[in-house]
Amino acid sequence: MSVELFSLKGRTALVTGSSRGLGLAMARGLAEAGAAVVLNGVDAGRLGAAAEALRAEGHAVREAGFDVADETAVAAAFASLDAAGVEIDVLVNNAGIQVRRPLVEMASEDWRRILETNLTSAFLVGREAAKRMIPRGRGKIVNIGSVIGELVRPTTGPYAAAKGGLKQLTRVMTAEWAQHGIQVNAVGPGYMLTDMNEALLADATFDAWVTGHTPARRWGRADELVGTAVYLASAASDYVSGQMIYVDGGMTSVL
């Protein structure tokens, strides 16, 4: 088997929420596989710093600062890419936020904000990408879900609802777009060492719960998502569609 199956040379990948954390790790991995990458975020300073870091490593990088939950901003961003002659071959819907609170204490504003950022954004950005991929007859979309879309804990209500919905959205996208040569799949990270989880990692009780419920007996690292992301973005997965691949140290395999 040729490693060229996993090459992304000549491809351009847009990774949402990629100014730090899992998104930046996956963007770097896609770039190392040969892709030109489009970084996305809403914090201009952080986005610029991430782009400069990747450029310093020799990668082709473009910045696209827009709110993935803002329909008008998403459409404008793709129009800008069109005008610049940039075709998105690979889309990674990674942007996400979390608010941990019991449902009876959850403000409806926070509920809507999490659903819009973690689920609706994948529809909005995915729709714009697919409009352009369909005429070309090819494309890759990778939605970043979570083990929380499968296994829930208290205080994860809107996040769990969004990630569970993302799993089904992946299947609907497949049902509608696979015939056009577009493969849509999802990746479900387990508990990862990211900025979003710093408070949880510092909680000895929670840390013990994670390591105790993960067969690998540890948290995952951001770079451990890269192989799966590259596989799903490459020709190696051309007949894989509608699947959720958990990268979770075995958590979803045990009770």
Secondary structure, DSSP 8 states (H G I E B T S, - for coil): --GGGG--TT-EEEETT-SSHHHHHHHHHHHHTT-EEEEE-S-HHHHHHHHHHHHHTT--EEEE---TT-HHHHHHHHHHHHHTT---SEEEE---------GGG--HHHHHHHHIIIIIHHHHHHHHHHHHHHHHT-EEEEEE--GGGTS--TT-HHHHHHHHHHHHHHHHHHHHHGGGTEEEEEEEE-SB-SGGGHHHHH-HHHHHHHHHHSTT-S-B-GGGGHHHHHHHHSGGGTT--S-EEEESTTGGG--
